[in-house]
Structures are given as C-alpha cells and as structure tokens.
Amino acid sequence: MTQGSPGSEAVRYLQPMARRVYIETYGCQMNAADSELMFGLLGREGFVRTEEPADADVMLVNTCAVRDNAEQRVIGRMGELQRYKRAGSILGVVGCMAQRLGPRLLEQVPRVDLVVGPDAYRNLGQLIGMAGAGQRLTDTEFRAWEHYEDVPPVRESGPTAFVTVQRGCDYKCTFCIVPYTRGRSAAGGGRMWCGRWSSSRSRARARSRSWGKP
C-alpha cells in the first residue's frame, strides 16, 4: 500500500452503507416462499437482511387475507412497527392482504408507504426508491406472465426448502380467495422447476408443492 492511500478500513467507510430490509411473514407456505423470493430480489438491489425492525431501513409485512382476524392482526402489527420509522425509512405491506385492499390500506394506516401485491415484487427496488423520495405507492396489478423464474430465493439453512411450481389458480371455489389475491394460474417450464429443485437439493432436502390447486 503506497503512503497516503486509504487502507481497507478507510475504503469500507467511504462506501455507502448497504440498506437493511426486515420482512415479517404471516400466512401460508406460499407467503414464506415469497419472502425468500423478495430477499433474493432485494439482495440484487444491494439490500441486506436484518432480523430486527429497529435496525431496518425498509420494513415489509408479508400478509394473509384468508380470514378477517388475520387482517386485523396485521393492522395492529403495522401500528407497532410505525414506532421504528425514522427519517428516510420505509414501511410497506405486501402479499395477499395488500392485493385485496390496495389503496385502502394507505388510508387505514397513514404511515404505510407501500402496498404491493404478489405479482409486483420485481418492482420492489424501484418502488422503495420512489417511496424514499416521499411518495406513497400502490402496485397491485396482476401479471399473468410473472413467475420469477430468473430470481434465486434466499433461503434459511435447514433440512427443507420450498419450490414453487404454480402461482395463482383458475378455479373460483366459494371458500377460496387465491384467484382474487394471486390471480390466474401461472407456471414456469420444466427447466425452471428442475433448476430450482437442483438448487434446493444442493443445500437441503427439497419439499415441492403446487400451490393454489384444489
């Protein structure tokens, strides 16, 4: 190292700090798989995971809409998470409840910045940037083509892993909300499934399920 040049420690402090994201997950295994997907997407945008909302620059609550009690629980939790907000931090609702309620959530919880449905996770980085500039945003558009085939999920170490074969459902059973919160059936090709299966097996014994089918 030449005299007067910054050492590795100095360089590290000159670089911008990575933004930290906290995701809290409610509901089914599909939501758990989607949280892994969001960590993968945001990791590509330079975010790092944190386990504590108090440390987060971005807090996301991945929600369920099966029962009213589940939604009321999330509303209450959002009120608790509000206290961790500081200048420049983002609080967002994602998942099925976000898809079902859309802009109404911005009215119900005034300090929520983002409401994002399951087909819009690819836009999270851009939406977070816009929210950081002071906008309050909703993206609940259905995208029938979206199954995130190019996004490697970030999984916790363990003996099992989720491999998503299908998103959404074309049936509209009386008791089921899936077609209304996750849209029509969308599935990638066999090559995508095999790739995800192989990736999962390299770290754990994979458990494959097809979500949204009757």
Secondary structure, DSSP 8 states (H G I E B T S, - for coil): --TTS--HHHHHHHS----EEEEEE-SSHHHHHHHHHHHHHHHHTT-EE-S-GGG-SEEEEEE--SSHHHHHHHHHHHHHHGGG--TT-EEEEEEHHHHHHTTHHHHHSTT--EEE-GGGGGGHHHHHHHHHTT--EEE----TT---TT------SSS--EEE--BS-S---TT--HHHHT-S-B---HHHHHHHHHHHHTTS--EEE-TT--
